Amino acid sequence: MSHANFLEKLLDGVAVEWKTLGDERYVEISNNGRKPVKAELRVSGTTPYYGANNIQDYVDGHTHDGEFVLIAEDGSASIEKYSIQYAAGKFWANNHVHVVHGKPGLTTRFLYHYLCIVNFIPFLTGGGRAKLTKGSMVEIPVPIPCPENPKKSLEIQSEIVRILDAFTELTAELTAELTARKKQYAYYRDQLLSFEEGEVEWMTLGEVCDFKNGFAFKSNLFRKTGLPIVRITNINGPN
């Protein structure tokens, strides 16, 4: 049975109940353990030190140990694509992230994947440095599939996680491959188009090209032609 068919079977006829991050039956907020440490005072180690957007350092000691979701409290690099991080094992969290994890009826990895698609803008306060206060965070809704049957609910959550993790891994592989191909292209481009003195004859553009001037653009002249129009400001090709 395919992933899609299995998931469709799991979801067949089940209800979804909406809870909030403040619902203590499903979510535990572990902000009390957070501890900011200035860079010059950190003791170097192997524990990841998390800030609002990523791992900022590796330090000795830890503030949390387990499986958690880190939600930017302030300083997210983007408010449209709000900073959500997944942390497992021992790690150090500073005070720019909220630290939460699911209780027995809600898997933390499922919570992570869901929060990655949430629109956080309605819950943010402040101007240039938007802030997600704890009071606003606890109002964020979270779906619980099949809440009347905890066992089936966890099965559904686990299958959703399995599918999304597979796509995440595939995306990472494709991104790495694309990065490698770009480096390969740049290497061969530089090798093929680099010449030592005396290997080729150097000429100016005026010697090898004919230049023709354009004319003032009038949109009404081209509306029905379907021809591409190139402007000197085009950086992504003709419009």
Buried (B, 14 or more C-beta within 10 A) or exposed (E): EEEEEBBEEBBEEBEEEEBEBBBEEBBEBBBEEBEEBEEEEBEEBEBBBBBBBEBBBBBEEBBBEEBBBBBBBBBBEEBEEBBBBBBEEBBBBBEBBBBBBBEEBBBBBBBBBBBBEBEBEEBBEEEEEBBBBEEBBBEBEBBBBBBEEEEBBBBBBBBBBEBBEEEEEEEEEEEEEEEEEEEEEEEEEEEEEEEEEEEEEEEEEEEEEEEEEEEEEEEEEEEEEEEEEEEEEEEEEEE
